[in-house]
Amino acid sequence: MAESTEQETRGAMQFTKMHGIGNDFVVVDAMRGAWPEESLPGLARRICDRHFGIGADGWILVMPSRVADFRMRIFNPDGSEAEMCGNGIRCFAKYVFERNLTPRKEIQVETLAGLMQPKLILHGGKVEKVRVDMGEPRLHRGDIPMRGEPTQSPVIREKLRIGGEKYEFTAVSMGNPHCVLFIRNVEQVDVATLGPQIEHHPLFPARTNVEFVQVLNHGELRIRVWERGAGPTIACGTGACAAVVAAVLNGLTQRRVVVHLEGGDLEIEWQGNNHVFMTGPAEEVFVGTLKIPLETG
């Protein structure tokens, strides 16, 4: 168990509420210690509850790292831990810079999906946008992961049966799994019904995020999102990256695309070196203190 912080000893958690185009997070400084490992899922469920907690799409811990400048852990509202979060890492980068935890405008962040490299774009000394090297997309079946015979070919236009209907999808991992479906009109999709059925489909042993994508033109996409462990959210950074990769693989867009999500826009570029770059804003909403019981499991 890590050394307890003063706020833990008092049974309180100091936090900052942040969002990236409406995808909202509770960010906590755990640089000097964190709560017991076994208590983290229960804490996440309480913190993210919009009626009995603070309310958020995820709980982010800012932690020290032995291999990078910082380590980011992020927990979903259902208590599960996510490998990565594109909107979350932009909030993370803004937080550590504006809290003077680092003077650097380019940092490395350790995540369960690997090392990520946010670059801060400043205006008036404040972080206006963050550009993140999200790494290389993983396209092979076993890397996503998906059940079935492993192949060296990307999973493109594979069939998926849900409730008697057949859908075509393209699968992409951005360190976390994504199932991308291209839809003629995303406003007509019943995300709340289809999303959880696809998330929990037996084809995806680690469950999956789901993106419903409408191609507007070769440089623009519109997306609605069902996030694994969180449900419908108004933005998903890794989902936007996965959608652009899937669109390129299907010959639907160029490699530099503006992605319109319900909470705002992201600029996504799948460069020739196979790395995907995401650029978008991060905002601080408020700070506060949450009283927490000693039994947090």
N, C-alpha and C positions, 0 to 999 in steps of 0.2 A: 504493500500500500504506500502510495506517495505521501510525502509530508503534508499535513493538513494546512490549509490557508486560514487566515484569521476569519474570513467570512464563513468558512465551513464550520469553524469552532462555534461561532455564534448562531449556527443554524440558519444562515441566510445566504442567498446567492445574489451577488451584484451582476447585473447583466446589461447588455445593450441590444435593443431591438433594431434590426436592419432589414433592408430588402433590396433585391435586384430585380427591377421591373415587376414588382409585386410578389415575387417569390420571397417569402419573409422568413427570418431566422432570429433566434435568440443566440447571441454571441457572448461567450464567457471566457475570461482570462484564466487559464489553468496553467500558466507558466511556472508557478511555484508549487503546484500540487493539484490533484484532482480528487474526486470522490471515489470510493471503492468501486472497483470494476463491476462487481455484481449489482451495484445500485444504479448503474448508468441507464439501462433500458427503462426501469421504472421512473427515474427522474425525467427521461425524455418524454415519456407518455404524459406525465403531469405538466411539465413545462409547456409542451406544445398544445395541450388541451385549451381550446378557445373559450371554454366556459369556466373551468376550474383552475386554469393555469394562466400563463401569459398569452399563449396562442401563437403558433408558428407552423410553417411547413418543415422546420428542422431545427435542431439544437446543435450549435457549433462550439467545439472546444478548441481554444488556441493553446497549443502545447509546445514544449521544447522538442527538438529533434537532434538525433546524433548524426544524421546524414544530410540535413538541409537547414535552412534558416529557421523554419518552424514546422510543426506538424499540425495538420487539421484532422480532427475527427468530427463526423457529422452523424447524428442520429435522427431517424424518421419519427413521425408522431406515433407509430405503432411500437416503438422501442427498438426496431432493427437498426443496424448500423449500415450506412451507405458507403460505397467505395469512393465516390466523388460527387461533387455538385458544382456545376458551372456557375450558377448565380451565387452560390454560397462562397466559392473561393474568391469571387470579386469582393464580396462583403468582407471576407477574411483579410484580404490584402489592404483594403481601405482601413480596417480596424487597426491592424498592427502598425501602419504608418502614422495614422492620425492620433494613436495613443502613445507615440514615441517609443514603440517597442523595436523599431528599426528606422535608420535614416535613409535606407536604400530604396530606390524607386523600382528596382528589379530584384525580386526575391525568388528563392526556391522553397516550395512547400511540399512536405512529405504527406502523401495520402495513401489510402489502401489501393488506389489505382496507379500508384507510382509518383514520381516527382513532377510537380506542376510548376510553371514559371510565370507568375503574373508580372506585368509591367504596368506601373501606374502612370496615368495621364493626368497631369495637374492643371488646375486653373486657380490662380490666386492663392497658391499654397495648399489648396484642398484637392482631394482626389475627385475628379470629375468622371473619369471612365477608367476601366481596367482592361488591358489586353492580355489574354492568357494563352500561352502555348499549351494546348490541351493534349499534346502528344499525338501519337499515331492511332487511327482507328483500327480495331481488330475485327476481322471479317470472317474468319474461319469458324466453323460450327462449334468446335470445342472451346474456343476462346470467348464465346458470347456469354454464357454457354447455352447450347441447345442439345437435346437428345437426338440420336440418329447416327448413322455412319459418318465418321469424320471424312471430310474432303478438303482439297486445297482450293476449291472454288468458293467465292462469296455466296452467301445465302440471299439470292435475288429472286423476287416474284415467287416465293414458295407459297403453297396453299395452306390455309388454316381454316378449319371448320369450327364455327361458333354458333350454337343454337340452330343448327340446320342450314346456316348460310355459309358460303365459302368466301374467304377474303384472301387477297394476295398481300404479302408483306416482304420487306427486306430487313434483315437483322444486322445490327451494328453494335459493337461494344466500344464505348468511350471510357473504358475502365469499369463501367457498369452497363448492364444489358439494355438494349432498346429494340423494340419491334415497331417498325415504321410502316404505316399503311397510307397509300395515296388515295385521297378521296376527292370526288368532284366538287363537293361543297361541304366544308367542315362544319358549317353552322347547323347542318341537318343531322349530324352524328350524335347519337345518344351515348356520350362519353361515359356517363355514370353507369350505364348497363354494360357496354362492350369492354370498357377499360378493365374492370376487375376480372372479367372472364378471361381476357387475354393475359393479364398479369399472372394469374394462377393456372394457366393452361399447362398440362403435363409436359408439353414440349420444352418448357423453360424450367429447368430444375432449380435455379436460383431466383425464380420469378422474373418479371421484366417490366421495365417502363414501356409505355405505349405512346406513340405519336401519331396523330391523325393529321395528315398533311395535304394541303391544297396548293397546287402549283399555280401561281399568278402569272408569271412569265419566267424567262431564263435567269432573272436576277432577284426574284422575290418569291418567298413562300409564306403561307399562312398556316399556323399550327395550333392545334388544341392538344392538351397533354393530360395523360393519366400517369401519375408517378407511383412507382412501386413503394409501398409502405406509407404513402401520404394521400393518395387519391387524386382528385382533380386539382391541379394548381394552374395559376394563370401565367406561369412561365417555367421553363426548364432549360438551363444552359447546355447541359450535356445532350438533352433531347434535341435542341436546335442544331448542335453539331452533328448528331447522328442523322437528322433529317436531311441536312445538306449533303453529307456523304452518300446517303441512300439515293438522293435525287441525282447526284452526279453518276452513280453507278447505273442508274436507270436511264441515263441520257436525257434528263428532264431540265437540268439547269447547268449554268456555268459553275466554276469552282468558287466564285466569290458571290455571296448571296446575302440580302437583307431578309431576316426572318422576323415576321410579324407574329408575336404572341399576344395573348389577351392582355398582358400587363405592360407591353411595350415592345421595342425592337432590339434585336441583336444583329451585329455584323459578324458573319461567319466566313472564313476563307480556308479552304482545303488546298494547301500549297503544294508545289511540285515536289518538295522534299517529304511528302506524305504526312506532314504535321498539320493539325487543324488549329486555327487561331480564332478565338472568340473575343469580341470587343463589345463592352456594354457598361452601363452605369451601375453604381452602388450607392445606396442612401442610408443614412442613419435616421431613425425615427424618434427614439427616446431611450433614456436609461432608467434603471430602477433597481429595486431590491425585492427578491422573492423569498418569503419565509419558507423554509423547508424543514420537514421533520427529520429526526435522526434515522428513523427507519424509512429508507427511500427505495427499497427493492420492489 
